[in-house]
Amino acid sequence: MPIVHICANYLDKRLGGPEIDRLLKRDRQQKISELITEKKSATVTELSRLFGVSQATIRRDLDSLDSQGAIQRAHGGAILAERAAPEPPVIHRMAEQAGEKRRIGEAAAKLVEDGDTIFIGSGTTTLEMARHLSARKNLTVITNALNVANCLVDHPEITVVITGGLLRHSELSMIGHLTEQALANLRADKVFIGMRAVSLQDGLTSEYLPEITTDQAIIEFASQVILLVDHTKFGKVSTALVAPLASVHKIVTDSATLEEVTEGLRALGIDVIVA
């Protein structure tokens, strides 16, 4: 059912049609926030028609709600803004969205050509990508993830370079000054990373502060940054900024990602691949 019909039914039950026109600005914004919380997304056109106000008024309402953290502005409308939940250890995340991660990993692997030098970051989706690289020839993989390195040990056509650093036990990844120093002395054609929280407005964010500078060094490491994230990572914000979305060149995601999100990403000039 189109969202405008859902929204109309939603408000008719709570307000009654004639009352919509008499909503004050604050009340209208509150209802917009409640609607987006329930339905996850809405467009400017739909909200304008529903509330009987101009699209410019709705845009101002959405900008105000976004500044309050109540919703997140998206291309042509808004989506629900969520705080990213604390990240469980990597081994516990293997079963989360397993099918989506497998398809994303396979699609990402197709972006790798024989002879490439690439960086693969830590995470469960990047691990799925590594599992699909066995047919590549003369490939060099730089990684700070022990599980990614372990996945590639039986492939003699793949040269594996492991950065040093401080072991983050829950992620099986190397972080910190030594990792960043190693990256400063290496070069790659493409960087493939995951991220726990991705927001059109707030960019890439993370809750684990000791890892922020390492993630930033990784993103600056190559001329092409490719983000591997399933649909559950979008519309969420965590504690600290890692990088703006402008730092990302391609995003590989799954078909459950909202169309408003993929359109917003493409409007920013990011190539979106839906696996």
C-alpha positions as semicolon CSV with decimal commas, in nm:
position;residue;x (nm);y (nm);z (nm)
1;M;0,000;0,000;0,000
2;P;0,144;0,345;-0,089
3;I;0,273;0,532;0,213
4;V;0,034;0,822;0,157
5;H;-0,261;0,589;0,204
6;I;-0,100;0,433;0,510
7;C;-0,031;0,779;0,650
8;A;-0,385;0,896;0,585
9;N;-0,528;0,594;0,761
10;Y;-0,282;0,646;1,046
11;L;-0,378;1,009;1,103
12;D;-0,749;0,959;1,038
13;K;-0,759;0,711;1,325
14;R;-0,584;0,951;1,563
15;L;-0,688;1,298;1,450
16;G;-0,984;1,285;1,215
17;G;-0,961;1,448;0,870
18;P;-1,089;1,801;0,962
19;E;-0,838;1,835;1,245
20;I;-0,535;1,800;1,020
21;D;-0,576;2,153;0,881
22;R;-0,579;2,300;1,233
23;L;-0,255;2,148;1,353
24;L;-0,011;2,398;1,490
25;K;0,348;2,382;1,372
26;R;0,467;2,201;1,684
27;D;0,182;1,954;1,672
28;R;0,237;1,891;1,302
29;Q;0,607;1,823;1,358
30;Q;0,524;1,589;1,644
31;K;0,285;1,393;1,422
32;I;0,542;1,383;1,141
33;S;0,797;1,244;1,386
34;E;0,551;0,984;1,515
35;L;0,457;0,883;1,162
36;I;0,818;0,838;1,051
37;T;0,892;0,646;1,371
38;E;0,610;0,405;1,289
39;K;0,652;0,382;0,912
40;K;1,033;0,427;0,895
41;S;1,021;0,679;0,607
42;A;0,815;0,945;0,429
43;T;0,860;1,178;0,133
44;V;0,812;1,554;0,119
45;T;0,543;1,516;-0,146
46;E;0,344;1,267;0,061
47;L;0,368;1,471;0,380
48;S;0,273;1,792;0,198
49;R;-0,039;1,628;0,057
50;L;-0,124;1,462;0,386
51;F;-0,096;1,772;0,605
52;G;-0,227;2,018;0,349
53;V;0,077;2,247;0,363
54;S;0,340;2,344;0,108
55;Q;0,643;2,131;0,034
56;A;0,863;2,420;0,154
57;T;0,685;2,406;0,492
58;I;0,739;2,030;0,514
59;R;1,108;2,072;0,428
60;R;1,144;2,323;0,712
61;D;0,964;2,083;0,945
62;L;1,197;1,799;0,846
63;D;1,506;2,019;0,882
64;S;1,390;2,117;1,231
65;L;1,322;1,756;1,331
66;D;1,657;1,648;1,187
67;S;1,840;1,911;1,394
68;Q;1,667;1,771;1,702
69;G;1,777;1,418;1,613
70;A;1,413;1,303;1,586
71;I;1,443;1,195;1,221
72;Q;1,709;1,187;0,953
73;R;1,677;1,389;0,634
74;A;1,701;1,185;0,316
75;H;1,679;1,266;-0,054
76;G;1,321;1,379;-0,112
77;G;1,204;1,320;0,243
78;A;1,316;1,166;0,570
79;I;1,382;0,833;0,738
80;L;1,390;0,714;1,095
81;A;1,709;0,807;1,281
82;E;1,834;0,535;1,511
83;R;2,123;0,512;1,750
84;A;2,346;0,221;1,657
85;A;2,337;-0,052;1,919
86;P;2,666;-0,156;2,082
87;E;2,856;-0,384;1,847
88;P;2,876;-0,747;1,963
89;P;3,197;-0,947;1,898
90;V;3,260;-1,043;1,537
91;I;3,205;-1,413;1,602
92;H;2,856;-1,339;1,736
93;R;2,765;-1,138;1,427
94;M;2,831;-1,415;1,177
95;A;2,465;-1,522;1,172
96;E;2,324;-1,168;1,142
97;Q;2,188;-1,109;0,789
98;A;2,402;-1,401;0,670
99;G;2,238;-1,426;0,328
100;E;2,265;-1,053;0,262
101;K;2,630;-1,048;0,367
102;R;2,709;-1,339;0,140
103;R;2,553;-1,166;-0,161
104;I;2,725;-0,836;-0,077
105;G;3,059;-1,012;-0,039
106;E;3,020;-1,188;-0,373
107;A;2,926;-0,864;-0,550
108;A;3,217;-0,678;-0,390
109;A;3,464;-0,948;-0,498
110;K;3,362;-0,886;-0,860
111;L;3,507;-0,535;-0,826
112;V;3,853;-0,685;-0,775
113;E;4,066;-0,753;-1,082
114;D;4,371;-0,972;-1,128
115;G;4,685;-0,780;-1,034
116;D;4,508;-0,545;-0,794
117;T;4,645;-0,439;-0,459
118;I;4,355;-0,398;-0,220
119;F;4,288;-0,341;0,149
120;I;4,019;-0,543;0,329
121;G;3,907;-0,421;0,669
122;S;3,767;-0,617;0,960
123;G;3,408;-0,734;0,991
124;T;3,176;-1,013;0,887
125;T;3,074;-0,873;0,546
126;T;3,433;-0,807;0,443
127;L;3,515;-1,164;0,547
128;E;3,246;-1,287;0,306
129;M;3,414;-1,085;0,033
130;A;3,752;-1,246;0,108
131;R;3,593;-1,590;0,068
132;H;3,507;-1,504;-0,294
133;L;3,858;-1,404;-0,402
134;S;4,003;-1,751;-0,455
135;A;3,997;-1,728;-0,837
136;R;4,199;-1,404;-0,852
137;K;4,556;-1,411;-0,986
138;N;4,851;-1,201;-0,878
139;L;4,640;-1,031;-0,613
140;T;4,784;-0,850;-0,311
141;V;4,559;-0,815;-0,006
142;I;4,657;-0,584;0,277
143;T;4,449;-0,635;0,590
144;N;4,434;-0,556;0,959
145;A;4,189;-0,843;1,017
146;L;4,324;-1,176;1,138
147;N;4,017;-1,368;1,021
148;V;4,051;-1,222;0,670
149;A;4,420;-1,319;0,658
150;N;4,337;-1,669;0,782
151;C;4,073;-1,705;0,511
152;L;4,335;-1,640;0,241
153;V;4,625;-1,855;0,365
154;D;4,550;-2,146;0,130
155;H;4,560;-1,934;-0,187
156;P;4,919;-1,905;-0,318
157;E;4,813;-1,662;-0,594
158;I;4,720;-1,409;-0,326
159;T;4,995;-1,224;-0,142
160;V;4,873;-1,134;0,207
161;V;5,017;-0,839;0,398
162;I;4,910;-0,812;0,762
163;T;4,952;-0,481;0,940
164;G;5,093;-0,484;1,288
165;G;4,925;-0,310;1,577
166;L;4,726;-0,363;1,892
167;L;4,487;-0,658;1,877
168;R;4,121;-0,572;1,933
169;H;4,014;-0,912;2,059
170;S;3,641;-0,882;1,990
171;E;3,702;-0,791;1,623
172;L;4,016;-0,997;1,558
173;S;4,158;-0,676;1,414
174;M;4,475;-0,472;1,455
175;I;4,435;-0,104;1,547
176;G;4,634;0,189;1,682
177;H;4,955;0,374;1,606
178;L;5,150;0,077;1,469
179;T;4,869;-0,010;1,228
180;E;4,846;0,349;1,109
181;Q;5,223;0,369;1,068
182;A;5,220;0,052;0,854
183;L;4,944;0,194;0,635
184;A;5,144;0,514;0,584
185;N;5,417;0,306;0,418
186;L;5,188;0,100;0,192
187;R;4,966;0,171;-0,109
188;A;4,646;0,009;-0,240
189;D;4,417;0,052;-0,541
190;K;4,095;-0,005;-0,350
191;V;3,982;-0,015;0,011
192;F;3,694;-0,242;0,117
193;I;3,551;-0,172;0,461
194;G;3,239;-0,225;0,669
195;M;3,077;0,021;0,909
196;R;2,830;-0,021;1,195
197;A;2,643;0,309;1,146
198;V;2,582;0,495;0,818
199;S;2,372;0,810;0,793
200;L;2,299;1,033;0,495
201;Q;2,324;1,332;0,724
202;D;2,597;1,227;0,970
203;G;2,816;1,005;0,752
204;L;3,012;0,710;0,890
205;T;3,020;0,686;1,268
206;S;3,153;0,442;1,526
207;E;3,113;0,382;1,897
208;Y;3,464;0,245;1,962
209;L;3,676;0,556;2,008
210;P;4,022;0,388;2,014
211;E;3,959;0,266;1,658
212;I;3,851;0,596;1,502
213;T;4,193;0,716;1,390
214;T;4,275;0,373;1,247
215;D;3,952;0,372;1,046
216;Q;4,032;0,722;0,922
217;A;4,380;0,613;0,813
218;I;4,226;0,318;0,627
219;I;3,977;0,542;0,443
220;E;4,259;0,775;0,336
221;F;4,470;0,478;0,227
222;A;4,347;0,440;-0,133
223;S;4,196;0,645;-0,414
224;Q;3,882;0,431;-0,418
225;V;3,687;0,353;-0,098
226;I;3,419;0,084;-0,122
227;L;3,179;0,039;0,169
228;L;3,014;-0,300;0,229
229;V;2,701;-0,263;0,444
230;D;2,368;-0,443;0,468
231;H;2,039;-0,258;0,507
232;T;2,043;-0,267;0,890
233;K;2,340;-0,027;0,904
234;F;2,166;0,268;0,738
235;G;1,985;0,546;0,922
236;K;2,192;0,494;1,235
237;V;2,432;0,722;1,416
238;S;2,697;0,634;1,672
239;T;2,927;0,824;1,907
240;A;3,206;0,960;1,687
241;L;3,250;1,064;1,326
242;V;3,480;0,843;1,121
243;A;3,432;1,018;0,786
244;P;3,170;1,201;0,580
245;L;2,992;1,009;0,306
246;A;3,188;1,216;0,054
247;S;3,487;0,994;0,139
248;V;3,309;0,690;-0,008
249;H;3,308;0,615;-0,381
250;K;3,100;0,295;-0,397
251;I;2,859;0,122;-0,161
252;V;2,759;-0,242;-0,197
253;T;2,439;-0,324;-0,011
254;D;2,139;-0,556;-0,030
255;S;1,794;-0,523;-0,183
256;A;1,624;-0,453;0,153
257;T;1,790;-0,109;0,174
258;L;1,521;0,161;0,145
259;E;1,489;0,325;-0,195
260;E;1,503;0,666;-0,024
261;V;1,847;0,574;0,106
262;T;1,987;0,447;-0,225
263;E;1,850;0,755;-0,405
264;G;2,003;0,981;-0,142
265;L;2,340;0,812;-0,179
266;R;2,333;0,840;-0,557
267;A;2,238;1,208;-0,528
268;L;2,565;1,250;-0,337
269;G;2,755;1,101;-0,632
270;I;2,810;0,758;-0,473
271;D;2,787;0,452;-0,696
272;V;2,542;0,212;-0,525
273;I;2,550;-0,158;-0,611
274;V;2,252;-0,359;-0,486
275;A;2,338;-0,728;-0,447
